[in-house]
């Protein structure tokens, strides 16, 4: 990042020509260049404007001014400072303090660690885009109870014999703390009773999932009756993402009975590659073999047409069918039946991966430590600049003070927006330089244009 720096310390080390050496604050020469000005924060905007005015005037005169294209390419008279905010220790400081190399080694290790973490985050993001499922066993419990009639009962329910059927279930070896409701595994549940006993209008009990469905731990059905009843349970699993049953011909060809749409298309593409059905001249087309011709009813088709043609070949998956006898015999001890069903559940690792990506617990602490590192490095760099100044002053006090005063004089002229050099301008030779002819021409041209505009405005007012 490049920022405008405000430098107000009088102890800035300068070279004899009035410039601070590039890289003296720990930044590469291309990232840091200090002109002769010591920038005061309150006058920073004024000094930058003075730089641009001096730049343009120098170009109009044909020389003698700053010809920088931007403050970041400033020469000696530029008043802009470009500072690369970094956490590196410059080479000069490392030569003075060899122990600082340990910090640079830690910095390199941190960079590698950041790259590794970033790569893992990208891998996790890609993994979360794909379905992450685990195969689990859902144990289904089907039980029933019988309530015989009681002649002495006051209410009507007790005077009539009835039975109650319960359908419940749970995951086996579920390590998750949050238990999933039994109904969340199914899209629909249909219980078909004996039609001869309960008639055509009362022999079906249906439950279908809707967007507003409240999940439940089980289902129960209660009906009057004192005889054993045969019933059929039809359970439709709620596949996420949706799965489809293949047409028998396509199922035999691909060896897939029920699968998601994306897996079916992938299996089709694998079959095309294995049997080299892709057209050698036009890769967009597939030359159908005899099996494809029977299934798709065409000799040649585009691969992009396959999803549309698959619509008629994909059927809803088969429901789970369970036959059960509701026994009302009080001597029958076997009134509970258990069945294990294979279901797919979300991988618990997915929630951990999502929480890892969304976690910001340590970001504030890391940012605080980074700020402390930046402040410490900046303090070290400032001390290095002051040391260089004192060292240069100790070697040649008189010459260094003279150079420093000259630099301060130039800076003061820029800060007060003083244009020109009085020492040069008082000599006649200054006005015989090539720029004077162009300056005179430009001056008269501007005056003529100004008078012309005034005359046109006066005539326009008179005509109105």
Buried (B, 14 or more C-beta within 10 A) or exposed (E): EEEBBBBEEEEBBBBBEBBBBBBBBBBEEEBBBBBBBBBBEEBBEBBBEBBBBBBEBBEEBBEBBBEBEEBBBBBBBBBBBBBBEBBBBBEBBBEEEEEBEEBEEEBEEEEEEEEEEEEEEEEBEEEEEEEBBEEBEBEBBBBBBBBEEEEEEEEEEBEBBBBBBBBBBBBEEBEEEEEBEBBBBBBBBBBBBBEEEBEEEEBEBEBEBEEEEEEEEBBBBEBEBEEBBEBEBBBBBBBEEEBBBBBEEBBEBBEBEBBBBEBBBEBBBEBBEEEEBBEEEEEEBBBBBEBBBEBBEEEBBEBEBBEEBBEEBBEEBEBBEBEBEBBBEEEEEEBEBEBEBEBBBBBBEBEEBEEEEEEEEEEEEEEEEEEEEEEEBBEBBBEBBBBBBEEBBEEEEEEBEEBBEBBBEBBEBBBEEEEEEEEEEEEEEBEEBEBEEEBEEEEEEEEEEEEEEEEEEEEEEEEE
